[in-house]
Amino acid sequence: MSPTATILERHNGLPAEWRGAPVEGRGGRADLDARSVGSVIAPRSERPERKVFIKLSIQARLSDLPGKRFLLRYLSHLYRNNRRPSTLELNYTGIRLFLEFIQRQGVTRLEEITRGSLEAFIEHEQDRGLKPNSVRGRLAQVKAFLRFFVESEELDPRVLSKRLSIKPPESLPRAMDPDDVRELLSVIDHVRNRAMVLMLLRTGMRIGELLDLREADLDLRERRVLIYEAQKTRVGRVVFFSDDAREALQAWLRKRIPVKPFVFYAASRERLTYAACRVMFVKYLKRAGLSHKGYTIHCLRHTFASELLNSGMRLECLQHLLGHTSLEVTRRYARLTDRTREEEYFRAMTIIEKGGVDGQ
């Protein structure tokens, strides 16, 4: 029995044999029933997106949330648009929290919500202590959900008639100090872990991209990695790595088990998890005496970017290496590594300290 069929058979009222009927979309029939949820399941299809979609659809169908038929249709819309499993999960969580909130406010039908309902939800999320970026993400998820049905003329457009946004702090990317990088590398004696840290540091890959890496994606002679689908943007790119990263990678490839599907794996599993990588990184920070610095494993990507900019790389080139779709995202690193501004400041300060102000 496939994992898909197993998931379905665990829930009463959702037989595994339901197949074939199309899912209602925008402007379609309002009462999407359990049969429609089961019908979107294709036999023997085990794509990660589909498995997550099935799981979330079942959870929504078995809930008592107001507007759950809207939620089911919106999940189908996201799935048809080939959204990543993590995107499906995040949207479902944000929308579910919103529907649970309005339910506690006495709302029984989604059509009853007002703009005040959305504002109250955002204030509630802020009061829970969520960071501004997290609240901003929740707001974006709920607004996209509501807009989908405003455009199909099923919800009152006045719900989104005025601009509602969260301004997050414009914090700088946190890069590691060069001395700290050397201290960190000096304490990593495990051959796999050293290869992982150096690949993150020299390629700027996201941790998820590194964990998805297969041996066929590597070109050791040309020192490059083919990322066929970026974890965040779903856009493929080529990244390169240095001699020290190649040496560490070759050392690990000589020891790894060739039949394992992924380059980096755990002793008892076919692949590593993000949580395991985080624990590994924290352990080495502690060993290097850097625990108090507040570094995370994602700081290796920031360090990669800032070091390349400090070495004179153009922003446009760095943008492609990092896999950013917008140059503005990459431009944050320019604020971190603006040597011209630094030189201008110290030149001016030297004049001031010598008493040479007002043209003296």
N, C-alpha and C positions, 0 to 999 in steps of 0.2 A: 504493500500500500504506500502511495506517495505521501510526503509530508503534508501536501495540500489537503488530501482526502482525510488524513488523520486529524488535522485541525478542525475540519468541518464536522466529523463524526463525534467530536467531543462536546458538541453543543446540540441540545435537543431543539427540534424545530428547524434545523438547518441541514436537511439531508444532502449527502454528497452527490446524489444522482442528478440534482438540478443543474441543467446545462442549457445553453443555446439562446435564451432570450436576450435581446439587446438591453443595455442599460439606458435609462432615461437621462437625457442631458439637459442643457440649458433650454428653458422654455418648454420642457417636456412635462409628462404627467407628474403631479405633485406627490402622490402617495407611493413612493418607492418601497416595495415590500421585501420580505425576506427572500422570496424567490428571485427577485432581481439581483440581490446581493450574491446569491449563489451562482446566478447565471453568468457573471463576468469571469468565472473561473475556467480557464482553458485546461483540458486534460493534459497531464504530464508536463505542464509548464512550471518550472521551479525557479524562475527569475527572482532575484531578491525583491525587486519592486512589487512583483505580484504577491509573494508570500506576505509581505508587510501590508499590502493593500487588503488582502483577504482577512488578515488578523484584525486590522483596524475596522473594517466593515462589519465584522462579527461583533466586535465590542460596541460599536455604535448602534447596531440593530438590537442588541440585548439591553441597551440602556433605556432609561426613562427620561432622557433629556428633551427639553422643548426644542422643536426644530430639528430633530434627528434625521428626518427625511431630507432636509436641506443638507445636513452634514454628509449623508450618504452620497448624495448627488455630487457634492463638491469634491469628495474624495475620488469619485469616479472621474471627474474632470481633471484633477491633478494626475491621476494615474494615466489617463489617456494622453496627457501632455508629457509623459515620460519623466516625471519628477523622481528624484533619487529617493531611496528608502528613508534616509534621514530627513529629507524634506517632507515626506508624507507623515512621518512620526511627529516632527515639530509642529506642522500645521494642525494635525489632529489634536495634539496636546493643547495648543493655544486656543483653538476653537472650542474644545471640550470645556476648558476652564471658563471661557466666556459663557457658554450655555449653562454650566452649573451655577455661575454667579447670577445670571438673570433668573434662573429657576428659584434661587433663594430670595430673590426680590419679588417673587410672586408672578412672574411672567410664565404663561403656559403655552404661548404660541410665538414663534419668532416674529410674526407679522406685528406683534404688539410693541416691539422695541422702539425706542426713540434715540435721538442723539445723546440724551442724558444717560441712557443705559450704557452706551459706549464710554462716555466720560467717567461714569462711576466705576466701571470695570478697570479703567486705567489707574484711577486713584487707588483702588483696592490693591492692584498689583504693586504700585509704588509703596503703599503702606505695609505690604508684606516684606519690604526690604530688598526687592529685586533691584539689580543694577540698572542704570538708565538704558544701556544697550539691550538688556533683556526685555525691559518694558517696551522699548521701541520695536523689538522683534515681535512681541505679542500683539502690539497695535497693528503692525503691518499684516500679520496673519489674519486677524479678525476683520480688518478693513477689506482685504482682498476677498475674503469669504462673503462679506455683506455686499460688496460691489458686484460680485458675480450675479447675485439675485436682484440687485437694483437694476442692473442692465437688462435682465430678463423680465423686468416690470412686475416682480413678485414681492418686492419690498419697497417701502416708501423711500424715495430718493433723498428726502430731507434728513435721513439718518446720517448721510455723508455730505450734506450740502455745504458745510463749512470746514475749513482746514483744521485738522487736529493732528499734531505731531509732537514728538519728543525730541528734544535737542540733547544728544549725548555729549559727554565731554570729549574734546579733541585731544586725547592723550597721545603721547609719542610712543612708537614701538620700542619695546625694551630689548636692547642689544646687550650682549655680554662684553665686559671689559676684556681686552686682549690678554692681559695677565691672568684673568680668571679662566679664560679659555685654555690657556697653557696648563694651569693648575688642574682643571677638570680632566684634560686628556692624559695628564701624567698619572692619574689614579685608576684609569680604566684598563684593567689587565685581562678582561674576558674578551676573547677574540671576536665573538659575535657582537657584543655590545660596543666594542670599539669601532667595528665596521659600521654599525648603525649610526652612532653619534657622528662619525666623520662624514658619512653620506648625507646626513641632515645638514651638517655644518657647511659642506662644500657644494651641495646642489641646491639648497633652499627648498627642497621638497617638503610638502606637508607630511605629517606623521602618517596619515592614512594612505598617502601615495606610496610611502616607503613600505608600509606593511602589505600593500597590494602588489609589490614588486615580484616579478617572476624572472628566472634566469634568462629567458629569451628576450627580456626587455633590456638587458645589459649589453653594451659593446665595450669590452675592456680595452681593446686595442685603440679605439677612438676616444675612450674615456667619456662615454655619453650614455644617457638613459632615455629610453622612449617611454613617455607617459601617454598612453593611448587615450586615456580619459581622465582629466583632472578631477580630484575628489570633490572640489567645491563648484567649479564652473562647468564641468563636463567637456572642456575643451582640451584637446591633446596638445602636447608640446615636447620639445627635446631639451634636456638639461645636461650639463657637463660636470665632471668631477676631477679633482686634482690628483697628483701623483700619490700623496699620502693616503687619500681615500681609496685609490686603486690598490695600493699595497695592503691596506686593512681588509678590503673586500676580497682580494685574492686569498689572503690568509684564511678568511672565513669560508670561502668556496671550497678550499681544499679539505676542510673539516666537516662541512655540512653533508647531510644525507641527500644524495642526488634525486631520489624519487619524490622528495617533498615538493609540493606544488609552488610554494612561495619561498623566496630567498631567505627570509627571516621567519623563524618558527620557534615555538616553545617545545620543551622536551616531551610533553605529553599531548601536544596539540599541533595541528597542521599550520596554524598561524598565531602570531602574537596579537594581543589586544592593546588598545591605547592605554588602558589602566595599568597593564603590566609594564609598558614602556615608561609610563610616568613614575611608577615605583622604582624602576631601575635607575632613572635619571636622578630622582631624589636621593637614592642611596649614594650615588657618586658625588652629588653636591655635598652631602654630609661628610663623606670621606675626604673631600678636598677642602673642607672648612668654608664652604660657600653657602651653607643653608640660610644664613641671615640675609643674603642678597636678594631674595625673592625671585630667583630665576625659575622659569618653567621650561619644559622641553621645546615649546614653541619659540622660545628665545633664540634657539639655534638658527631658525629661519630668519629672524630679525637680524641676527649677527651676520649671517651670510650677506644680506642686502646692504647693511651699513658698511661692511668691509669693502664690498665691490664699489660702492659709491665713493668711499674714501680713496679708492685706488683709481678713480677717474672714469668709471663706466658711465655711459649715458643712461638717463632715466628710461628711454624707450627700449633699450636693450635689456635692462633689468626687469622691466615690465613683463617681457616675454618669458624670461627665465623664471620669474615668480608665478606666472600664469594669471596675472591680473587682467581683467577685461577692461579696466579703466585706468588711465594714467594717473588720475587723481589719487587713487589708492596708493600707487607706488610713490607719489610725490611726498607722502608722509615721511619717507626715509630721507628725503632731501632736507627737511627741517631738522632731522637728527644729525645730519652730517654736513651742514653748511659751513665749509671751511672759509669761504669768502667772507661771510658775516663775522666769523671768529677773528679772522685777520684784521678786518676793518675795526672791530671793537678794540683789539689790543693796540692797534696803531693809534687810534684816537685816545685811548686811555694813557698811552705813553706820553702823548702831548700834554694831556691834562696834568699828569703827575709832575711833569717838568715845568708846570706853571705857564704853559704856552697857550692859554685860552684867550678868546677875543682877538685872535690874530697876532698875539705877542710872539 
